Amino acid sequence: MDSSTSQVVQLLSDWIRECGKIVFFGGAGVSTESGIPDFRSADGLYHQKYDQPPEVILSHTYFKQNPAGFFRFYRDKMIYPDARPGASHLALSGLEAAGKLTAVITQNIDGLHQAAGSRRVYELHGSVLRNYCTRCGKSFTLANLFENTDSEGIPRCSCGGIIKPDVVLYEESLDQNTLTGAVRAIQQADMLIVGGTSLAVYPAAGLIQYYRGHRLVLINKTPTPQDDAADLLIHQPLGRILTEACQKAGTPSAGKDGCAE
């Protein structure tokens, strides 16, 4: 179903009013509104030139074999400490504050959902905000990740171990507890909103198969492999659609402090 913008916003707002166990599953398109580039768009990381493709540099093998190269790329292209929550983050936080949204499931690693005030967030691919020593396990924040580096720019713990970001690299498995929680939330949802994702990255993209309801909303600027499965299909900017639908439903976007305005 792909109708005019006003019609789909009205229908989405009606569903939001009627539902009390909404789950949101999102990808890079949620954070592009905050100035963080995605991987697959025309100006995304996959279309920029490096010695190796991003999926090689961001692999477990590359991290182990060439940590200096990994951290050069990671520092330049994966960390956006000045990014702030965008329209989608704030709308979802408002839905949670209103008792409508039960969980956010994200493929992003920037922590912006929590910065907007969302509390139940399943980070499938980890977070740049958490880091740990691969030798002793000591934890490090993003702020102190690069406080101590060796001559090659590799962050080192006081014990000498390399500090690794707590993000899921290519060739690594998703955290089982996070995955289990995300699946359970989707199974219990009375509406599943999927937004800002190409649904091309597995196993994360396969999570929507666990939804058993009849209000699957898919919001993405470009077509996805799951368009035909959507009960409501919207090819419009995610932040604008969510904001307008939430306002119509009486659940405004969250403010800067994470509280509904």
C-alpha positions as a Markdown table, in Angstrom:
| # | Residue | x | y | z |
|---|---|---|---|---|
| 1 | Met | 0.0 | 0.0 | 0.0 |
| 2 | Asp | 1.6 | 3.3 | -1.1 |
| 3 | Ser | -0.8 | 6.2 | -1.0 |
| 4 | Ser | -0.5 | 10.0 | -0.7 |
| 5 | Thr | 1.4 | 11.5 | 2.1 |
| 6 | Ser | -1.6 | 12.9 | 3.9 |
| 7 | Gln | -3.4 | 9.6 | 3.7 |
| 8 | Val | -0.5 | 7.5 | 5.1 |
| 9 | Val | 0.2 | 10.0 | 7.9 |
| 10 | Gln | -3.4 | 9.9 | 8.9 |
| 11 | Leu | -3.5 | 6.1 | 8.9 |
| 12 | Leu | -0.2 | 5.8 | 10.8 |
| 13 | Ser | -1.5 | 8.2 | 13.4 |
| 14 | Asp | -4.7 | 6.2 | 13.8 |
| 15 | Trp | -2.7 | 3.0 | 14.3 |
| 16 | Ile | -0.5 | 4.8 | 16.9 |
| 17 | Arg | -3.5 | 5.8 | 18.9 |
| 18 | Glu | -4.9 | 2.3 | 18.7 |
| 19 | Cys | -1.7 | 0.4 | 19.6 |
| 20 | Gly | 0.1 | 0.1 | 22.9 |
| 21 | Lys | 3.0 | -2.2 | 22.0 |
| 22 | Ile | 4.7 | -0.5 | 19.2 |
| 23 | Val | 8.3 | -1.6 | 18.2 |
| 24 | Phe | 10.6 | 0.4 | 16.0 |
| 25 | Phe | 13.3 | -1.3 | 14.0 |
| 26 | Gly | 15.7 | 1.1 | 12.2 |
| 27 | Gly | 18.9 | 1.5 | 10.3 |
| 28 | Ala | 21.3 | 4.2 | 9.0 |
| 29 | Gly | 18.5 | 6.4 | 7.6 |
| 30 | Val | 17.5 | 7.3 | 11.2 |
| 31 | Ser | 20.9 | 8.9 | 11.8 |
| 32 | Thr | 21.5 | 10.5 | 8.5 |
| 33 | Glu | 19.2 | 13.2 | 9.7 |
| 34 | Ser | 21.8 | 13.9 | 12.4 |
| 35 | Gly | 24.6 | 14.2 | 9.8 |
| 36 | Ile | 25.9 | 10.7 | 10.1 |
| 37 | Pro | 26.4 | 9.2 | 6.6 |
| 38 | Asp | 25.1 | 5.7 | 5.7 |
| 39 | Phe | 27.0 | 3.0 | 3.8 |
| 40 | Arg | 24.9 | 2.4 | 0.7 |
| 41 | Ser | 23.5 | 5.7 | -0.5 |
| 42 | Ala | 25.1 | 7.6 | -3.5 |
| 43 | Asp | 27.4 | 9.6 | -1.0 |
| 44 | Gly | 27.7 | 6.8 | 1.5 |
| 45 | Leu | 30.9 | 5.0 | 2.7 |
| 46 | Tyr | 30.7 | 2.3 | 0.0 |
| 47 | His | 31.0 | 4.9 | -2.7 |
| 48 | Gln | 34.1 | 6.6 | -1.3 |
| 49 | Lys | 37.6 | 5.5 | -2.2 |
| 50 | Tyr | 40.0 | 3.8 | 0.2 |
| 51 | Asp | 42.8 | 1.3 | -0.1 |
| 52 | Gln | 40.3 | -1.3 | 0.9 |
| 53 | Pro | 36.4 | -1.4 | 0.8 |
| 54 | Pro | 34.8 | -0.4 | 4.1 |
| 55 | Glu | 33.4 | -3.9 | 4.6 |
| 56 | Val | 37.0 | -5.2 | 4.6 |
| 57 | Ile | 38.4 | -2.5 | 6.9 |
| 58 | Leu | 35.5 | -3.1 | 9.3 |
| 59 | Ser | 36.1 | -6.8 | 9.5 |
| 60 | His | 37.4 | -8.9 | 12.4 |
| 61 | Thr | 40.3 | -10.2 | 10.3 |
| 62 | Tyr | 41.4 | -6.7 | 9.3 |
| 63 | Phe | 41.2 | -5.5 | 12.9 |
| 64 | Lys | 43.4 | -8.3 | 14.0 |
| 65 | Gln | 45.9 | -8.0 | 11.1 |
| 66 | Asn | 46.0 | -4.3 | 10.6 |
| 67 | Pro | 44.8 | -2.4 | 13.7 |
| 68 | Ala | 46.5 | 0.8 | 12.7 |
| 69 | Gly | 44.6 | 0.9 | 9.4 |
| 70 | Phe | 41.4 | 0.0 | 11.2 |
| 71 | Phe | 41.7 | 2.8 | 13.6 |
| 72 | Arg | 42.6 | 5.4 | 10.9 |
| 73 | Phe | 39.4 | 4.6 | 9.2 |
| 74 | Tyr | 37.4 | 4.2 | 12.4 |
| 75 | Arg | 38.5 | 7.6 | 13.8 |
| 76 | Asp | 37.9 | 9.4 | 10.5 |
| 77 | Lys | 34.6 | 7.8 | 9.4 |
| 78 | Met | 32.8 | 6.0 | 12.2 |
| 79 | Ile | 32.9 | 8.5 | 15.1 |
| 80 | Tyr | 30.6 | 11.6 | 15.2 |
| 81 | Pro | 30.8 | 12.9 | 18.8 |
| 82 | Asp | 29.1 | 16.2 | 17.9 |
| 83 | Ala | 26.0 | 14.5 | 16.4 |
| 84 | Arg | 22.7 | 15.2 | 18.1 |
| 85 | Pro | 19.4 | 13.3 | 17.9 |
| 86 | Gly | 17.3 | 14.0 | 14.9 |
| 87 | Ala | 13.6 | 14.1 | 14.3 |
| 88 | Ser | 13.1 | 10.4 | 14.2 |
| 89 | His | 15.0 | 9.9 | 17.5 |
| 90 | Leu | 12.9 | 12.5 | 19.2 |
| 91 | Ala | 9.6 | 11.2 | 17.8 |
| 92 | Leu | 10.4 | 7.7 | 19.0 |
| 93 | Ser | 11.4 | 9.0 | 22.5 |
| 94 | Gly | 8.1 | 10.8 | 22.7 |
| 95 | Leu | 6.2 | 7.6 | 21.8 |
| 96 | Glu | 8.0 | 5.7 | 24.6 |
| 97 | Ala | 7.2 | 8.5 | 27.1 |
| 98 | Ala | 3.6 | 8.3 | 26.1 |
| 99 | Gly | 3.5 | 4.6 | 26.8 |
| 100 | Lys | 3.1 | 3.6 | 23.2 |
| 101 | Leu | 6.5 | 2.3 | 22.2 |
| 102 | Thr | 7.9 | -0.7 | 24.0 |
| 103 | Ala | 11.3 | -1.0 | 22.3 |
| 104 | Val | 13.7 | 0.4 | 19.7 |
| 105 | Ile | 15.8 | -2.0 | 17.8 |
| 106 | Thr | 18.6 | -0.4 | 15.9 |
| 107 | Gln | 21.4 | -1.3 | 13.6 |
| 108 | Asn | 23.2 | 2.0 | 14.4 |
| 109 | Ile | 26.1 | 2.3 | 16.7 |
| 110 | Asp | 25.9 | 6.0 | 17.6 |
| 111 | Gly | 23.9 | 6.0 | 20.8 |
| 112 | Leu | 21.6 | 8.7 | 19.6 |
| 113 | His | 18.4 | 6.9 | 20.6 |
| 114 | Gln | 19.5 | 6.9 | 24.2 |
| 115 | Ala | 20.6 | 10.6 | 23.9 |
| 116 | Ala | 17.1 | 11.4 | 22.8 |
| 117 | Gly | 15.7 | 9.8 | 25.9 |
| 118 | Ser | 14.8 | 6.3 | 24.7 |
| 119 | Arg | 15.4 | 3.7 | 27.5 |
| 120 | Arg | 14.7 | 0.3 | 26.0 |
| 121 | Val | 17.1 | 0.1 | 23.0 |
| 122 | Tyr | 18.5 | -3.1 | 21.5 |
| 123 | Glu | 21.7 | -2.2 | 19.8 |
| 124 | Leu | 22.2 | -5.1 | 17.4 |
| 125 | His | 25.6 | -3.9 | 16.2 |
| 126 | Gly | 26.9 | -2.5 | 19.5 |
| 127 | Ser | 27.9 | 1.1 | 20.2 |
| 128 | Val | 30.9 | 3.4 | 19.7 |
| 129 | Leu | 30.3 | 4.7 | 23.2 |
| 130 | Arg | 31.5 | 1.5 | 24.8 |
| 131 | Asn | 35.1 | 0.2 | 24.4 |
| 132 | Tyr | 37.1 | -2.5 | 26.1 |
| 133 | Cys | 40.7 | -3.8 | 26.4 |
| 134 | Thr | 41.1 | -7.0 | 24.5 |
| 135 | Arg | 43.6 | -8.2 | 27.1 |
| 136 | Cys | 42.3 | -7.3 | 30.5 |
| 137 | Gly | 38.7 | -6.3 | 29.7 |
| 138 | Lys | 38.9 | -2.8 | 31.2 |
| 139 | Ser | 36.1 | -0.5 | 29.9 |
| 140 | Phe | 36.7 | 2.8 | 28.2 |
| 141 | Thr | 34.4 | 5.6 | 27.1 |
| 142 | Leu | 34.5 | 7.2 | 23.7 |
| 143 | Ala | 35.9 | 10.3 | 25.3 |
| 144 | Asn | 39.0 | 8.4 | 26.6 |
| 145 | Leu | 39.4 | 5.9 | 23.8 |
| 146 | Phe | 42.3 | 7.7 | 22.2 |
| 147 | Glu | 43.9 | 9.2 | 25.3 |
| 148 | Asn | 46.7 | 6.7 | 25.1 |
| 149 | Thr | 47.9 | 5.5 | 21.7 |
| 150 | Asp | 51.1 | 3.9 | 20.5 |
| 151 | Ser | 53.3 | 5.2 | 17.6 |
| 152 | Glu | 50.8 | 3.9 | 15.0 |
| 153 | Gly | 47.8 | 5.5 | 16.6 |
| 154 | Ile | 46.4 | 2.3 | 18.1 |
| 155 | Pro | 44.6 | 2.9 | 21.4 |
| 156 | Arg | 46.3 | 1.0 | 24.2 |
| 157 | Cys | 45.2 | 0.1 | 27.8 |
| 158 | Ser | 47.7 | 0.5 | 30.6 |
| 159 | Cys | 48.2 | -3.2 | 30.5 |
| 160 | Gly | 49.4 | -2.9 | 26.9 |
| 161 | Gly | 46.3 | -4.5 | 25.3 |
| 162 | Ile | 44.5 | -3.0 | 22.3 |
| 163 | Ile | 41.3 | -1.2 | 23.1 |
| 164 | Lys | 38.5 | -2.5 | 20.8 |
| 165 | Pro | 35.2 | -0.6 | 20.2 |
| 166 | Asp | 32.2 | -2.6 | 21.4 |
| 167 | Val | 30.8 | -2.8 | 17.8 |
| 168 | Val | 30.0 | -5.9 | 15.8 |
| 169 | Leu | 32.5 | -6.1 | 13.0 |
| 170 | Tyr | 32.0 | -8.1 | 9.8 |
| 171 | Glu | 32.7 | -11.8 | 10.5 |
| 172 | Glu | 31.6 | -11.4 | 14.1 |
| 173 | Ser | 28.3 | -12.7 | 15.6 |
| 174 | Leu | 25.6 | -10.5 | 17.1 |
| 175 | Asp | 25.3 | -10.5 | 20.9 |
| 176 | Gln | 22.9 | -13.4 | 21.7 |
| 177 | Asn | 21.2 | -11.6 | 24.6 |
| 178 | Thr | 20.5 | -8.5 | 22.5 |
| 179 | Leu | 19.2 | -10.6 | 19.6 |
| 180 | Thr | 16.9 | -12.6 | 21.9 |
| 181 | Gly | 15.5 | -9.4 | 23.5 |
| 182 | Ala | 14.9 | -7.9 | 20.1 |
| 183 | Val | 13.1 | -11.0 | 18.8 |
| 184 | Arg | 10.9 | -11.2 | 21.9 |
| 185 | Ala | 9.9 | -7.5 | 21.6 |
| 186 | Ile | 9.0 | -8.0 | 17.9 |
| 187 | Gln | 6.9 | -11.1 | 18.7 |
| 188 | Gln | 5.0 | -9.2 | 21.3 |
| 189 | Ala | 4.4 | -6.1 | 19.2 |
| 190 | Asp | 1.0 | -5.0 | 18.0 |
| 191 | Met | 2.6 | -2.7 | 15.4 |
| 192 | Leu | 6.1 | -2.9 | 13.9 |
| 193 | Ile | 7.5 | 0.2 | 12.3 |
| 194 | Val | 10.6 | -0.4 | 10.1 |
| 195 | Gly | 12.3 | 2.8 | 9.1 |
| 196 | Gly | 15.5 | 4.1 | 7.5 |
| 197 | Thr | 16.9 | 0.7 | 6.5 |
| 198 | Ser | 17.5 | -1.0 | 3.2 |
| 199 | Leu | 16.8 | -4.4 | 4.9 |
| 200 | Ala | 19.9 | -5.7 | 3.1 |
| 201 | Val | 22.1 | -6.6 | 6.1 |
| 202 | Tyr | 21.5 | -10.0 | 7.7 |
| 203 | Pro | 20.9 | -11.4 | 10.2 |
| 204 | Ala | 19.4 | -8.1 | 11.4 |
| 205 | Ala | 17.1 | -7.7 | 8.4 |
| 206 | Gly | 15.6 | -11.1 | 9.0 |
| 207 | Leu | 14.2 | -10.0 | 12.4 |
| 208 | Ile | 11.0 | -8.7 | 10.8 |
| 209 | Gln | 10.0 | -12.3 | 10.1 |
| 210 | Tyr | 9.2 | -12.7 | 13.8 |
| 211 | Tyr | 6.4 | -10.2 | 13.6 |
| 212 | Arg | 3.0 | -11.9 | 13.5 |
| 213 | Gly | 0.7 | -8.8 | 13.5 |
| 214 | His | -1.1 | -7.0 | 10.7 |
| 215 | Arg | 0.4 | -3.5 | 11.1 |
| 216 | Leu | 3.8 | -3.7 | 9.5 |
| 217 | Val | 4.8 | -0.2 | 8.6 |
| 218 | Leu | 7.8 | 0.3 | 6.3 |
| 219 | Ile | 9.2 | 3.8 | 5.9 |
| 220 | Asn | 12.2 | 4.3 | 3.6 |
| 221 | Lys | 13.1 | 6.7 | 0.8 |
| 222 | Thr | 14.0 | 3.9 | -1.5 |
| 223 | Pro | 12.4 | 0.4 | -2.2 |
| 224 | Thr | 13.5 | -2.5 | -0.1 |
| 225 | Pro | 13.2 | -6.3 | -0.6 |
| 226 | Gln | 10.3 | -6.4 | 1.9 |
| 227 | Asp | 8.1 | -3.7 | 0.4 |
| 228 | Asp | 5.5 | -6.3 | -0.7 |
| 229 | Ala | 5.1 | -7.5 | 2.9 |
| 230 | Ala | 4.3 | -4.1 | 4.3 |
| 231 | Asp | 0.7 | -3.3 | 5.4 |
| 232 | Leu | 1.6 | 0.3 | 5.1 |
| 233 | Leu | 4.4 | 1.4 | 2.7 |
| 234 | Ile | 5.8 | 4.9 | 2.8 |
| 235 | His | 8.5 | 6.2 | 0.5 |
| 236 | Gln | 9.0 | 9.5 | 2.3 |
| 237 | Pro | 11.6 | 11.0 | 4.7 |
| 238 | Leu | 11.4 | 9.1 | 8.0 |
| 239 | Gly | 11.7 | 12.0 | 10.4 |
| 240 | Arg | 9.0 | 14.1 | 8.8 |
| 241 | Ile | 6.5 | 11.2 | 8.7 |
| 242 | Leu | 7.1 | 10.1 | 12.3 |
| 243 | Thr | 6.9 | 13.6 | 13.6 |
| 244 | Glu | 3.6 | 14.4 | 11.7 |
| 245 | Ala | 2.0 | 11.1 | 12.6 |
| 246 | Cys | 2.9 | 11.4 | 16.3 |
| 247 | Gln | 1.6 | 15.0 | 16.5 |
| 248 | Lys | -1.7 | 13.9 | 14.9 |
| 249 | Ala | -1.9 | 11.0 | 17.4 |
| 250 | Gly | -1.3 | 13.3 | 20.3 |
| 251 | Thr | 2.2 | 12.1 | 21.2 |
| 252 | Pro | 4.6 | 15.0 | 20.2 |
| 253 | Ser | 8.3 | 14.5 | 19.7 |
| 254 | Ala | 10.5 | 14.5 | 22.8 |
| 255 | Gly | 12.3 | 17.7 | 23.8 |
| 256 | Lys | 16.0 | 18.1 | 24.3 |
| 257 | Asp | 15.8 | 16.7 | 27.8 |
| 258 | Gly | 14.0 | 13.5 | 26.5 |
| 259 | Cys | 10.6 | 14.5 | 27.9 |
| 260 | Ala | 7.5 | 15.0 | 25.8 |
| 261 | Glu | 6.8 | 18.6 | 24.8 |
